[in-house]
Amino acid sequence: MSTFVTATAQNREEMESPQSARAGKREWLALAVLMLPVLLVAVDNTVLSFAIPAISRDFNTTGTALLWIIDIYPLVLAALLVAMGSLGDRFGRRRLLTIGAIGFGAFSILAAYSPNAESLIATRVGMGFFGAMLMPSTLSLLRNIFIDRNQRRLAIAIWGSGFSAGAALGPIVGGILLEHFWWGSIFLLSIPVLVLMLAFTPLFVPESRDPNPGPVDVPSILLSIATMAPVVFAIKNIAKEGNVVVSILAVVVGLLAGTAFVRRQLTRLHPLLDMRLFTYRPFTGSVLVNLLAIFSLVGFLYFVSQHLQLVLGLSPLNAGLVLVPGLVITILAGLAVVPVAKKVSAHVLVPVALLFSVAAYAMIALNGHNESIEVVMIAFAVLGAGVGASETISNDVILASVPSSKAGAASAVSETAYEVGSVFGTALLGSVLVSSYRNNLTLPNGLSPEQATVATDTLGGALNMAASLPGPAAQELITSAQAAFTSGVTVTSWIGAGLMVLAAAMSFRMLRETPPTQ
């Protein structure tokens, strides 16, 4: 508990610090530079969701391959974020940020020209590796640049809005590219952003690191990877109706590696991740809020982007425009909650915000067969309001819980929760959707086994297959596939709503100990 006594005392000193401790023009310019990699990662995630139909048709991928194309990137991120956050604390956060930007750009170019699904998955692994250097560095640098707590909360809100701004920019710019160029062009969006970042980072962003770092702990890094990867593999294996025994064994491996990781951290003088952080309930609660808020956002985008394009027949650009109001509201909610947080406790604000996600999923579940663009637009706006507010508060609590020297590790935990939520949002809700789609799909007579397999895997595969069938059979397959997908969206939405109810109850309980901020 001493870690938190020290952190709380330090944060109280920061709040009472003289005016000279407040950020000036240079610090706010540094924030603007640090927004660039945040925009980069957010654009990449959102653009890919809208390119999935095109990738599915181009490569004739299976449903499981599509999930891997989306999930391998956040999976690698989640597995490496703690390690990279710790390396940033030791060797310099700005230095790691620069290396990550160069590597991310190189693999983005390779992804753009991938000749098949396997190559795309491999390049996404590389993007995940270098992307893991970007996110902890940005948030931990904010912890050291903005000493004043109120200024830091605003900076975090702006930082968090970068995800939403990138998500808003991604569908629009990506939609234009997808209508005029091949799907690989979406990965080239990151290059201009990286060029700007590499040019301005040395000018405005100060270097920072832990003044008393410990040695690099390679076994702990390997154990952290061995904890994450098998569990996500198990979920995906179940989703494709794979061997249950294999899935169980994968979960066991992950749990054993996780147990070994925790024990190793508790016995080391300089742990890769200080597990005592999790004995502080507001810290743990905020990490879980990060995970579940992004779980709801990414899971929602996964099925809604397909619904808008493949069921309602919108172009990628028009589908993106439908979601823009919600993404703008996400930004505004994250900023608007800053003054409210000075007067209302986190244990009240966060559950209320998460209940907005419940309402959004319920709207889709109740109106899933209505096929209304307006319902999707309103539901996503409601979801965005909740995600924007909850992410600002939870990240503020996480950073306020630790001394500035450990900001990299704490930021890595926050970002790990974000990426784990992204993985499980598509892996769990996406798997439920795929399973429901398969169970409700009725195939027309006369299909070969190969045609039946393609049509059963994904809605995109079914529509692609219908183009090669005679008129009546094609229409029968399209109608059945779209109806099966819509039924899956309804089931998935009710599950999402239930999980968000549990998240709201959990956050109300765990954030009650959050100390006042003024």
Summary of the structure (lengths in Angstrom):
residues: 518
radius of gyration: 22.4
end to end distance: 22.2
largest distance: 78.5
contacts: 2039
relative contact order: 0.14
helix: 85%
strand: 0%
